[in-house]
Amino acid sequence: MNQIMKSETYLTRREETKQDMDSLKAHKDPWKVYKQETPSSIQYFAGRSVRLLESLQSSHLRALMESFFRQRSVRSKPNRRVPVSANSMSFEDFFSSLKEATGQDYQRRDVEELFNEMDVSCDGCVGWQTFHNFILQHLKHMKDSMWACKHVPISQPSIHHCTYNKQEPIVRVLALSQSPPMRYISVSKRGTLIVWNRHLNSIKPLEMCAGPFNKRQYRKSFQGWTTDAVYLGNVHKIAVATLSRGIHFFDVTTTCSFEQVHLFGLSHIATALCYWYDTEAPGEKCVLMWGDDRGSVNLLWFLQPFKGLFEMPFTNQSGPVQIFMPDIHAHSALVSYQHIPKIHNEPINRILFEPHDELIITSSESPASSVVIIDVSQKREEYIWRIEKGVRCFDFSFSLGLLVTAGVGSAVRLWNRYVTSRPTAVLRSHQTTVLDVVIHQTLGKIFSYSKDAVLKIWDIPSQHCLKTIPLQFPNIQLGFAPEHGSVPLLLSLTPDPVLLVTCREFLATLHLHKSQPNSRSGIYTYALYNPHLQQVITACADSTLTVWDVKTGIKTMEIRNAHGTEEVSCMALDVHQRRLISAATNGTIKVWNLLNGLNLHKLETVSNSEVTGVICHHDNQLLATGWSRLIAQYSIAFSEDIYINADLSWNSGHQHSEDILAMDHCPGLGLLATGSYDGEIIIWSLALQKPITRLQTHKLLKAHLPVHRLLFLQRRAEQSHLRSGAVLLSSQKGSVCCWSISGPTHNHGQFYAPDGADECVMGLSTDHENSLLVTGDTAGFIKVWDISHYALSAADSQSAESRPSLLQSWRGHERAIVSSELLVYESQLLVLSVSVDRRACLWTPQGSCVGWFGQEQQWDLSNPDTYQTNREATSPIKEEEEEDSQSRVGAGSFICWGESSEVTGTSLSAGDSQQTDLQRSVLTLQTPDPDLRSSLGRVTLPKYSEVLSGDHVFRDLEIQMSARQHRPRETVREKLCRFGNEFMPLQALELPEISELKDVPLKPWRLKIRQISSRRAETSSRTLSSEAPLLCETLED
């Protein structure tokens, strides 16, 4: 019955595909699918400035056009000049013509970057038509970006009045993000602390105590001014600095919040505070740092924060413990003090700690040292920004490499973190002094707030002001500037993100509405490495293409809606590795410029079905195939057109009887290999465009073995004495098969790569010498094999009968690997793997984890100390999974300030405990070979494996297969079954035997609980059956 249903499903799908192809041929407009899709958008994250293009005016373009049409020549070799066409320029000609046309002295690096973006063919020349098309594409992209960014997801401001402040300005607002339910605390200039709930309703005021030398001992309230405040999240405390050279520590762990410690007698006034702790190890070393009025930085390192910040002696005296700063050495078991003198000539107004490189960033209003970046050890060179009139506020994004500053004037400046001489952009729109700036990295926006209570929102990629919001605070009067605190902005990135703005005793809230999350976002479908640009390109199911810097792991560019809303199925690079070819499940194929993300070409679709393979061979000729079973050819070598027509001259229509799932080519032999769902592999001649041999046919196979991956061993194919051996590898339902092209026998053996049964190998790659083979399977395992002597010739049958030597094996992902690649970076071998668990990871061939792309911790491939070698890289937190985080309380959580609790406990019932144990046992996969199990050793799963038990796992797999629901893929469907809220391998459901425990002694209190439980059960049964009164008993009885 199942076979009949499968046959009917397949016939239905085949008929639908035929109808789709017929309908496509009948269309008068073959480009309709491109015109109807959602337009793509590009976001740049680092290393690119568009100011040069934006500075060009119409007169400049006319002068450049005249320069293009002058007769020129390009230098190719010393003492030799090669003439080129009259409308082309070399880089030197373009550089000099640009300076002559504009009259500006551009930086050579910026002009060279622009020239390379246009010269995608790498011939060293750019023609007028290319330059003209590039300018039009750039303007169109800017227009589309502005249109997409016009709607900023922000609510209208809601203004609240803090009556407890007694008309004193709010110095700073703190978000207690580690204390569910969410709370805020505002600190006034006179030292009044107000606790607010997440709806900005005030709950409770707190007062600071007077210092130890207060002459009026009967007056316990604080008399002075506060300068700054900071939240110590791992120990649930608040530190408030004052002009009296002291820091007050408040404990906010319990409902009865109180001042716990008063650190007094500082050498100078603390003017700016900052606190950092490791979120992955909150009990480890953390630091409280402050800048003072003498321009120095002070650091208090808390060595064991969970044991206490300071030594707390027992005393009968009420009030906070008074600690004299010069006596801090008495607390050396818990605290270490560090002093960095004279960084600035004036008081420090902002301080920030960047943990990635242990950098301290400070600012002041001194023109000689406006912003300074130094490392904690002071061993590296410091970066100093010298800005006229100094800096009043700044914000820094490490992943974007972006520094945003604002000073006494109304301009907001954007800087590269390594370039102190000139800003990358100057944003001018405010009318008065800018008081604060904040970077929203996820949205790619900058919030700036000026003295006239005007909030502006800027787009980072386009550097344009998107929205201006004048805040109507009641205390604003015409002609008078209201009083503000030192830090008037707070961006709280909680599950309900909000922007808070303060103006004297008023507080405005603006909610940042989250866009509807795409359930397919972050599910990787493909990845490849670009050795020329040293980039990793990943593709996601939500049609997002992301470019990463392989050296550091940071994101450099992102193309959203690359194919509308269709899943990206495969990718390839052009011959010069400056262009990316991407294909989708709806048959669309596009060509992108990897230097700027612009869409260069759209290729004609030959079917509405999925494209599973794209290659680029000599002269930038593209070949594409897929479920249509057709091989389409495109030429992008010298085309300036957006739309490229398909060439269907290949005799491919009736060669494969099933869908083509894999394709690879061998330039040395001039061959193309295609593999289909029924296991058939056909070798084609690239020159003749027709098949020349079939390695295996579906008629000779006893069972369907779909060909998931094909890989030519290019190095072996180049050597004539090795061509009789295995030069082609195929991945078929977990087995890696070796094939030769010539000779009577094509099959040179095969071996099963995964550990578990019914797994599939979806990642297949080798090094340049074809001595190593890397496989990635659906169980998440990555394996490195030695194939240097495996199946070298037709006579070498003995080695082909056994498995090649297994060098390394480790579990890199918790779910199926969809793509893997062995890459070379500066003579260093690395392994790239992507999985449906939303992680793209980089490994060493020995199995050490370098890191996953997108993590906060930046790595440096030249420094192994930066590698994430423990293989427990933190899983990226998905916003959609944090919606209910307010309703979960862990062992170290607490409820604040006597408000009715909005959270529930997390104690597990007996059923929950059993469910957890069952899920934990399910995650252990059995190795069928006991010798292999003992030799490799078991790799433990990451500590966040419990997240697999949620509904999102089922959603991910369902979404991953939704675009292919009509395809009869046994390799994935048969090995998965529904268990709880997720699909699990069948063999993982084998639970270990559980023997019954007998004669286990019980402690008296456990026996007492058991007796009470049995009595309650009897009492309940009697109550249900009669009118007998209910008897209650407790442990105390």
N, C-alpha and C positions, 0 to 999 in steps of 0.2 A: 504493500500500500504506500509506504514512504517513497519507494522508487517511482511509482506511478505519479504521486503528487509532485515529486521533484521534476519529473519529465514534463508534466503539464505546466509547472511554473516556468521551466526553462523555455518551453515552446512559446508560452505567452510573452515572455521577455524578448525572445528572438523576433517574434512578430512585431512587438512594440518598437524594437530597434529598427526593423526594416521600414516601418511606417514613419519613424522619425527621419530616417535617411531620405525616404521618398519626399516627405514634406519639406525637408531642407533643400533638396534639389529644385523643388517647385517654387521656392522663394525667389522673388525678383531681386530682393536686396540681401545678399549673403552676409552683410555686416549688421543686420538688424539686432542680432544677439548682443553685439558690443554697444549699440546705441541705447538698448533698453536696460543695461546693467547699471548698478550703482557706481558712480564715478569713484575712482581711487583717490586717495589723499596721501601725502608724504609728510613725514615728520623727521626733522634732523635733530640729532641729540648731541653731536660733538663734531668739531673740526671743520665746519663749513660756514662761510659768511656769504650772504647774498647782497651785501651793501655795494659791491662793485657794479653789479648789473643795475641795481636801483639808481645808481648815480648817473647812469647814461641818459642823456637827453636827446631829443630828435636831431638837434644840430650835430651832436657827437656822432650819431648813427649815420648821418649823411656824409660826414667827413670820413668815417670808417669805410663806407661803401666806395667812395672815390679811391681810397687807398687799396681796397681789395682789387680793383680793376686795373691797377698799374702792373706792368710787366715786372715779375720778380723771379728769383731763383732761390733754391734751398740747398744748404750745404749738407751733404751726406757723408763725405769723407774728407780728410785733410787734403788741401790743394785741389779739390775737385768740386765743381758746382754743377748741380743738375737742374736744368730749367723746368719750371712747372707751369701750369696754366695761369692765365692772366688774372683769374679771379680767386687765387689761392695765396695763402701766407704761411710762412714758417713761424715758429714761436718768436724768434727775434724780431721778425718783421711786424708781427702782431703787437708785440710789446712796445716797440717804438712808435707804431702808428696809433696805438691807444693813448699813449702819453701825449703825442702830438695833437690828436683830435680833441682831447679833453683838457689839456693843459695842467693835468694833475700828475704828481709823482707817486704812482702806485707802487706798492710793495711787489717785488718780483715773485714772491711765493704765491700771492693772491692771483696774479695774472696767470701764472703757470698752472694753478689749480683750475682756473676757468678754461684755459686752453685744452687741458687734458680731458675735461668733461665734454668738450666738443669733438675732440679727435678720438672717437671711439674706434676707428679703424687702425689707429697706431701707425699711420704713414708719415707723421710729422708735419702735415699740412692741414689747413682748415680753409674751405672755400666759402665764398659769400653766401651761397645757398644754405650751407650747413650753419653758418653763423646766424643767418636770418631765421631759419627754422628753430634754432635753439632759443633765440630771443622770444619768438612767438610762443614756444612751449613753456618757457619760464613765466611769461606774463599770464598765460592761461592757467598755469598751476597756481600762481599767486592769487588770481581771481577766484579760482575754485576753493583755495584754502581760506580766503577771507569769507567767502559765502558759507563755508561749512562752519567757520568759527564765530559767525555773527551771533548765533544763539549760544550764549554762555549760560550754563545750567546753574543759575544762582537766584535765590528768592529775593523778595523785597525786604528791606531791613526792618527788624522789629526792635524797638528801643525800650530799654528797661532803666528804671531809676533806682539807684542805691541810696536809700535814705540814711543808712547807718554811717555813711562816710562824712556826713555833716559838711557837705559841699567841698570836701577835699578831693583832689583828683586821684584817680586810680592809677597807681604806678605800673602795675602789671596784673594780668590774669593768667592763672595756671590751670591746666587741664589735668585732672587726676585720672589719667588713662588706665592706670593699673588697679583701679578700685571700683569694681562693679557694685552698684550701679554708677554710671558716669557722673562725675561731679566736677565743679569748677570752684576755684577760690580766687577772689579778687583782693589785692593788697593796696590799701590806700596810702597816701603820703604820710599820714599821721600814725600809721601802724595798725589800722583796723583791718581785720581779715574777715571777709564775708564768704560764707559757703553757699553755693548755688547748686540746684539740681540740674539735670540735663535739659529741662525746659526753661532754664534761667529764672526760676523762682527762688528767692533767697530763703535759706533754711536757718542759719545760725551765725551770729557774729562772734569773732574771737578777738581778744585783746592781748597785745604783747605786754610783758611785765617790765617794770623799771629796772635799770641797771643796778649793780652792787654798790655804786657810789652815789646813788640818788640821795640828796640831802633830805627830801621829804619822804621818810620811810613809810609814813602812813598812806602815802599816795602810791599805790602799786602799779598803776597804769603807766604805759610807756609815754615818755615825753621827748619827742624828737621827730626826725624825718627818715623815711625809708628810701633806699636808692634802687633796690632790685630784689627779686625773689626767684626761686627755682624749686622744682619738685624733684625729690629723690625717690624715684619710682620703685626701686627694688627694696627699699626699707620703709616706704610709705611715710615719708617725712617731708617737711617744707622748710627751706632755709630762706630767711629774710635778712638782707643787709641793711644797715642803718648808718647815718652820718656820725653816730657816736662811736665809730670804729668797732662795731660789733656785728655778730651774726646770730640770729635767733633761730633755733631748730624746734619746729612743732611736730609732734607725733599725731598723725591722722589715721592711725590703724583702727582705733575703736570709735564707738559712738561718742565717747567723752574725749574729744580732742583737747590737747593741752600743750603748753610750751614745756619742752623737756630739757633743753640745754641752751645756755646762753654763752657763746664764745665771745669774750670781750678782750680788749687790750691789743687789737690789731695794730701793726706798725703804721698803717695808713688806712684811709677810708676805702672800703670796698664799693666800687661804683658799678660793677657789672658781674653777674654770676653765671656759672655754667656747670652742669653736672652730667657725668657719663658713667654708665655701667654696661657690662656685656649682657645683652638680653638673653643670650644662650646660656650664660653662667652667672646669674644674678648674685650668687654668693661669693663670687671671686672679687679680685681687687677692683675698686672703682675710685673715682676722683671727683672732688668738688674744687673748682677753680674760680678765682675771681681776679679781675683787674682793678687796680686802685688808682687814686688820684695822682700818683707820681709816675704813672705809665708802666708800672711793673705788673707781673703776673705771679700769683700765688696758687699753689696746688696742695690740697689736702688729700693724700692717698689713704683711703680706708681699706685696710688689709683684709679684715674679716667682717664685712658689714652685717652679716646675720648674727654675729656674736655681739655686735654693738659698734657704734661709731666712736665712742669714747669710753674710758673707764668710768663706771657709774657707781660710786660708793654709796653704801646704805646710810641714810640720814633721816632724822625725824623732822627736818625743816621742810616747810612747804615751798612751792615755787620751783622754778627751773634750777638745774645744777649749773653753778657758775664755774666756768673754766677760763683761766687766764692764759692768753695765747703764748706768752713767753714760757709758760710751764707745759707746753704741748709735748715736750720730750717725756713727761711722766706717763703719757699714753702711748708710748712707742710700740707696745704690743698690738695696738689696733690702728694707729695713725702714723703716717709718715708725711713730713712737711717738706715742700720744695719751693724755692723762690727764684724767679727769673727777673732780674732788675732791669729798669730803664729800657723798655722796648719802645715806648713812645715818650715824647717830650711833654705831652699833655694828658689829662685823665683819660683812661680807657672807657669808652661808652658802650661797646659791645665786645663779647668774647664768645668764641665757639670752638668746640673740640671735634676734630675729624678723626675717628678711630682707625680708619683704613691705613693711614700712614702715620698715625699719632701726631697729627698737626694741631697747632693752636693758632687760631685766626683771631686777631684783635683789630680794633679800629679806634680812631680818635680824630679830633678836629685839627690835628697838627698837619700842615701842608707837607712837612718833611717826612712824616711817617703816618700817612692816612690809614692804610691797611697793611698789616704785617702778618706773614705766614711763617711760622717757625716750627720745628719739631721739638718734641718734649726733651729729647736728649741733647739738643742744640749742636748736633754733629754735622747736620747738613746745611747747605746754603739757604739763607732766609730770602723770602720774596717781600719786597717793599714797594708799595704803591704810593707815589707822591702826587697828590691831587690838590689842586688849588682850593683853599678854604676847608680842606679836610673832609672827613666823612662822619655823618651822624648815625647811619644805620647801614647794615649790609645783610645779605643772606648768601649761602653757598650751597651748591649742589655738586657732590663729588662725582656722581655718575654722568652728569651732563658736562662736567668740567667748567661750570659757570659760576662766576662771582658777580653779584648785583649790588651796587652801591648807590647811595644818595647822600648829598651833603647839604650845605646851607642853601644852595640854589634849588631850582625847581626841576633839574634834570635827573634822570635815572640812567646810570651807566652799566653796561654789560661788559664783563671782562673775561678773557681766557685766563685760566688759573696760572698759566706759565708765562703770560705776556703782561708785563707791568707798564710798558711804554705807552700804549694807546688802547682805548676800549674798542671792542668789536662793534658796539652800537651805542648810541646815545638816544634815549627816549625822552622827547620833549612834548609835554602836553599839560603838565601842572602849572598853576599860576602862582603858587606860593611854595614855601619850603616843604620838601618831602620828609616826613617824620619816620616812616617805617616802610620796609619792603619785605615781601615773603614770596618764595618760589613754591608753586604747586607743580611738582615734577610729573605726576600722573597726567594731569590735564595739559601740561606744557604751557602753563600760564604764570604770570607774575602779578601780584597784587601790590599796589603802592598807595600810600595814604599821605595826604598833605595837611598842612596846618589849617587850611580853611575847611576841613572836614569833608574832603572830596576823595572818594575811593576810585581808583582806576584799575582796569584789568587789561593786561598786555598779553599778546600771543608771542611766545618765544620764537618759533620758526620764522614767522613773518615780521616780527618786531613792530607790530602795529597795535594801537590802542583799540580794543574791542568794545569796551563799555566804560562809561563814566557814571558813577553813582554818587550824587551829592547827599550826604547824610544830614537829615533835618533834626539835629539835636536841639532840645528846648533852650539850652543855654547859649546858643549862637546868636550874636547880635551883629547887625550890619556895621561894618567898620571896625570891629573888635575881633581879634583872634582868640579863640577859646584856649584854656589851659589844658595841656595833655600830659600824660605820664611819659616815662622814659621808653616804654615799649607798648604802643597803643594797639598793635595787631597780634592776634593769636589765631593760627590755622590749626584746628583740631581735626586730625584725620582719623576719626572714630568711624564705626559702622554708619553713623549718621554725621557726615562731615559738616563742619560749620566754621565760619569765619567770624571772629569776635573783634569788635572795634570799640575802643574806649575814648571818651571825651569828658574830662573832669569826672563827675560822679555818675555819668550815664554810660550805658553799655548797649551797643547795637549788635544784633545777631543776624547773620546772613547764611542761610542754609545752602549748601552746594548739592544740588540734586544729582544723584548718580544716574547715569544713563543706563538703560536696560541692558544688563550684561548678556553677552552672547554665550550660550551654554557650550559652544564649540571653541571658544577662545582659549588659546594656549595648548590645544591638543595638536601636537606636531604630527605632520604627515611625511615630511621629507627634509633632508639637509644635505648640503654639500660644502666643500672647501674651495676657496679661490686662492691659489698659491701666489698669484701675481700681486693682488691687493692685500693678501694676508687677512682674508675675511672669511667668516663662516656665515652662510645664508641658510636660514630656516624658514620653512613654510608651515602654516597652520591650517586647520580645518575651517576657520572663519575667514579664509582668504586673505591672510596677513603674511607679508614677506618681511623678514627682519634681518638686518645686516649687523654682525657683531665683529668687534676687533678681537682676533684670536689671541693676541699677546696679552691683553688685559681682561677680556671677557665683557667689556662694556658695550652697550648698544650704540651704534652710530647712526642708523637710519631705519625707518620703519615705513612700509607701504601698506596701507590699510585698504581693504576692498580691492585688492589687486585684480580679482576676477569677479567683481560684484560681491555676491554672497556665496559663490561656489567654492568648494574645497579645492585647494591646490594639490594636484596629484603627483606631479614630477617636475624636475628642473634640470637645466644644463647650462654650461657656459659656452660662449663663442670661442673662436680660435685664439683671440687676443686676450680673453678673460677680462674684458671690460664691460661685456654685456651679459645679461642674464635672460635665459629663455624659460618661461614658466608656462605650464599647462594645467587645465582644470578638468573637473569631472563633467562639465557640459560641452567639452570639445574645443573650448577657446584656448588660443595660444598667444602669448604676448612676449615682446622683447623689451627689456629695461636697460637703462644706463645705470650701471652700478656706482658711478661717481656722484650722481645727483638724484637718482630715483625716477627720472622722467621716462614715460612710456614712449619708446621709439617706434615700434611697429605693432600692428595687430594682424595676425595671420588668419587667412580664410579658413573657416571650419569646414571639414568634410563630413562631419557627423555630429549629432547632438550627444553622443555617448562619450565616455571617459577616455582621456588620453593617458596612456600608461608609460609611454617612452618617448623621449626627445633626445636626439644627439645632434652634434654639429661637427661636420668633417671638413675637408679642405675647401678653401675659398668661401667659408662661411655658408655652406649649403646645409640647411636644416632638414632632418628627417623626423617625422612624427608618426606614431601609430598608437593603437589602443583597441578598445572594444569594437571599433568599426572593421577591424581586420585589414584595413587599408594602410598603405605606406604613402604618406603625402610628403612632397619635397617643396622647400621654399628657399629662395635666394635673398639674403639680406646683405650681400657683400657691398654693393655700391648704391643701394636703393635709398632715396630720400623720401619715399612715400610712406605714409602712415599705414596704409592697408596694403598687404602683400597677398597676391593670389597664390593658390595652391596648384602644384604641378602633380597630376595623378598619372604620370607616364609609367610608373612602376607597375609591373604585372603582379599585383598582390591581392586582387579581389577574391580569388577562389583558392588560395594556397592553404591558409589555415581554416579548419572547420570550426574552431572555437575562438573565443576572444584572446587577443594577444595581451599578455600580462607583463612581459619583460623584453628589453632590447638592449644590445650593446654592439659596438663596432670595433674593428681592428684596422687602424690605418696602415700598418705595416704590410698586411696581407690584402688590403682592400676588400674586407669582408664585413658583412652585417649578419648578426644572429638575432632571431626572434623566437620567443617561446610562448606557448598558448596555455589555456586552462586545461586542456586535455593532455598535456605533457609533451606535445609535439614541438621539436626544435628544428628550425629551417635555417640554413646558411645561404646568404645572398651575396651576389657580386655587386659591389658598389658601382663598378664601371658599366656592367651590362644591365643592371637594375632588374635582375631576375634570379630565382633560386638556382643553386648549383648542387646542393645535396641536402638530405634530411638525416639528422643524426638519430632521431627516433620518431616513430609514428605512433599515433594513438591506437592503431589497429594491433600493434605488437604488444601494447601494454596490457597487463592483467588488471590494473586498477588505475584510476585517474590520479596522476601525480602532477598537479599544477606547477608550472614553472614560475616561481616568484621573482627570482633574480638571475641574471646572466652576467658573467664576468670573463672577459678575455684576458689571458696572461700575456700582456703586450711584450714583455721582455723575452719570453720564450718564443713568441711568434717572430721576433726579429732575428733569431738564431736558427739557421737552416737545419742544423743537426738536432734541434729539439722540436721541430715542427711535427715529427712523427709521434711525439708524446702528447700529453694533455696540454692543450692551449686554451681550452674553454671550460669554465666551471658553471654549473647551474645549481640552483637551490630549489629542491622539489620535496615539499612536505617534510622538512627536517633533514633530508639527505643532501649532501653535497656531492654531485656527480661530476666526473672528469671526462672530457671529450677531446678527441683529436679530429682534425678536419680531413686529413689525408689517410690513406690506408684502408684495408678491408674492414678492420675493426675500429669502430669509433668510440665505444665505451671503454674507458681505461680504469674502471673501478668507481666506487662510491663509498662514503662513510656517513654514519648518522651523527650529527654534531651536538644536538641538545642532550641534556641529562635525562629529562623526563620523556615519557612516551607522548605521541600525538602532538608534538610541538613543531613549529615552523621556523626556518631561518629566513628572516626578512632583511638582514644586513649582511653584505658580502663585499669585502674589499681586500686589496693586497698592496704591498709596497712596490717601489719601482723595479726592484730586482726580482720580484715574484718569489721571494724566499719566505715571506710571512703571509698568512691568511687570517683575517679577522672576521668572525661570525657573530651576529647578534640574533637571538631567537625570541620567540613570543613569551618565554618564561622570564625574560629580563636579563639573561646571562650573556656575557661577552667572553669570547674565547679567542686566544691567539695560538695558531697552529704553525708548525714548521713544515713547509712544503717544498723546501729547497731541493730535496731528493725524492719527492713523491711523484710517481708516474711520469718520469722524465722521458721515457721512450716506450715504444710498443713492446719491446722485450722485457721491460721492467714490470712484469705482472705481479711479482711477489709483493712489492711495496704497495701496489694499488689494491691488493686484497685486504690489507689492514688499514687502520686509521693512521694518519700522520701524527707526528709527535705533538702532544699538547703542551705548550709552554706555559700558558697562564689561563686561569679561568676565574671569573668573579661575577657576582650578581650586581650589575650596575643600576638596574631599574626594578621597580616592583611590578611593573606591567609590561606589556609587549613592546619590544624594540621594533620600530618601523624602518629605521635607516641607521647605518653605521659606515664609517669611512676611516681608513688609516692615512693620516696626513703627515707631511714633513714641514716643520717650521725651523728654519736656520739649522739644518742637519739634525734636528731633534724629532724623533718619531712620537706621534700622539694618536690617540684613538678618539674619534668623535662619534657620539651615539645620541639618538633622539628616541623618545618613547611617548606612548599615549598617556603616560603619567605626568605630562606637562613639564618635562625636564629635558633639556639638551645639555649633555655633559661632555667634559673633556677629560681624558684619562691618559696616563702613561701606559706603555705596553706591559709594564709590570703590575698594572691594576691599581696604581695610586690615583686617587681622584684629584685632578687639578681644580675642578669646580664646575658649577653649572652656570650657563649663560643667563645673566639677569640677576645673579645674587648680589647682595650689597658688598660683600668682601671682594675687592678687586685683586686679581692675581697678576703675577709677572712671570712669564715663562722663562725668563733668564734667572729667576730666583726661586728655587724649589721650596724655600721656607714659606712662600705664600700659597702653596698648594693645600687644598682641602683633602688631606691624605687619610682621614679617618673614615671616609666613605659614608658619612652620616650628614651630608650637606642638608641644611634645613630646606624642607619643601616650601615652595613659594606659597604665601598665604593668599587664598582667593577671597576676594571681597564678598562673594556670594555666600561663602561658608562662615562669614563673621557676623551675619545678620543677627543671630541669636546669641552672640557671645555675651551680651549683657545679662542673660538669664542663666549663666553657668558660674559657679563659684568653686574654686579649687581649694586645696588644703591651706594655702596661704592667702586666701582672699578675705575680704572683710566688707562690712556694711558701715556707711558713714553717717554720723550726726543725727541719729534718732529718727530719720524719716522712715516711713513704712517701707519695708524691704520690697524691692522689685525683682528679687532673684530667688531662685530655688536651689536647694541643696543638690549635691551630686553624689550622695551615697548610693552605692549600688545595692540593689536587692539581690536575692539569691539567684533569681533568673538571669539578671544582668551579669552577675559574676560568671555563671556558667556560659553565657553567650560570649563573654570576653575570652574565656579559656578555649572555647571551641574555635573562635576566630583565630586565636593565636596558634592553635594546632593546625588549622587549615593552611596557614601561611608557609608551613614547612613542606617543601617539595622533596620527594624521595628520589634518590639516584639509583637507577636500576643496576648499575655495575658496582658491586661492593668494593672492588679493587680501586676503581676510579674515585669512589667516595672517600676511601681512606687516604688516597694520595693527594687529593686536592684540598680536603678540609672544607668545612662548612663556613660560609660567609654569613655573618649575622645580618639581619635586616636592619635598616635604619630605625631610630627610636621613634619616629613618627608613623610607624606602620599601622597604628591603630586608626588612622584616618581612612584606611581602606574600607572600614565597615559602614560607611555612610551611603546615602542614596546617590551621591554624586558619581560613584564608580559605575553604577548601572547606567546612569545618564551618559557618562563619557563613552562607554562602549556602545550604547544605543546610538549616540550621535555619530560615532566613528563609522558605524555600519549603515547609517540611514541612507547615505548616498549610493550604497551598493546593495540595497536590500533585495534587489532582483537577481543579483549575481549568485550562482550556486557555489559558494566557497566552502567546501567541506573542511578545509584546513583550519578554519577559525570556528565555524559553527559547531562542528562535531566535538571539539575538545573543550567546549565551554558549556556549562549548565547554570541554571539560576539557583543561587543559594543565598537566602536572606535577601539582602539588598544589592547583591553584586553577582557577576558571573565568576565562577571559579573553575579551575581544571578538575576534571572528573577524578583523577588519581589523588587530588588533594582532599577529597571527601573521605578517604580511608582513615578512620579515627583509630588511635591506639586503644588496645583493650583496657578496660577499666575494671580492676578487681575490687571486690567488696571488702571493705575494712571490717575486721572482726576484733573484738576484745580490745578496743581502743579505750584507755582510761580517760574519763572526763573529769575536768576540774569541778570543784563544788559549785562555783558560780554558773558554769555552763549547765550542770545538772539541774540547778535551781531554775534556770531559764527554760529548760526543756519541760520540767514539771509544770511550770506556770503556763507554758504554751498548750500543753495537753489539757490542763484544767480549763483554760479559756475555750478550747475547742469543745469540750464537753458542755461547758456552760452555754455556749452559743447554740449547740444542738438542742439543749433543753429549752432555751428561750424560744427557738423557732417552733418547738412542738408543744409548749405549754405556756401558762401565764406566770411561771416561776420568776421571782425577782432575780435580777442580774447581780452576780457577785464579782467584785473586782479585787485584785491583789497586785501588789507591787513588790519590787525586789527588797525594799526596806522592810516589808512585812516578814 
